[in-house]
Amino acid sequence: MSDQEQNAEPAGEKIRLPGGSLQPVLIAVGLSLLLIGVLDLWYLSVIGLLIMVVAIYGWIRNAIREHGELPSGH
């Protein structure tokens, strides 16, 4: 390691990554049920649509909460 690397200041800010989430999986399952239901069983479409709406709502709610937890200036 050179002197420049040893004397370098730390990076400007810490990288923040969101935690894992089941919402994308639930949206995919809901969409699959919705499309299967369109072909044959209408009640699967209703169940799929409900799963998708609830998952999208939860995903957006979590994104808003995580955005509120960021330090000011972001």
N, C-alpha and C positions, 0 to 999 in steps of 0.2 A: 504494500500500500504506500502510495506516495505521500509527501508532506501536505500536498493540497487536499487530498482525500481525507486525511486525518483532521485537518483544520477546517473542513467544510462545515457550514451551519446545517442543522437538521432541515428537513423539508418544510415547506411553508405551512401545511396543515395536515391533519390526520385524515386518512381516507375513511369514509363512513359508508358501509354497505348495509342494505336492508337485510333483515333476517329472512329465513326461509318462509314460504307461504304455500298453503294448499289451494288458494283461490284459483290459480291458473289451471290446476288439475280439475277442480270442480267446474270451472267454466267449460273445459273440454268435454267432461262427462255430460254436462247439461246440454251442450250443443249436439253431442252425439245422440242423446235421447230425443232431442227436438227433431233432428233430421230423420231418425228411425221412425218416430211417431208420424211424421208427415207422410211416409210411405205406406204405413199400415195401421198403426194404433194411435188414435188421436190423443188418448190420455197420456201416452208417453211424451207427446209434444208439450202438454201442459206441465207435467212434472219436470221435464228438461228446461222449459222456460223459467219455471220457479227457481230451480237450482241456479241457473245462470244469473237471474236478477239478484238473488241473495248473495251470490259469490262476488258479482261485480260491485254491489253496494258495499260489502265488507272490504274489498280490495281498495276501493276509493276512500273509505273511512280510515283504513290503516295508513294509506299514503298521506292523507291530510294530517293525521296524528303524528306521523314520523316527520313530516315537514315542519310541524310546530315545535318539535323537539330540537331542531337544528339551532346552532348558535346564531346570533344576529349577524347580519351581513351576508347571508347565504340566500 
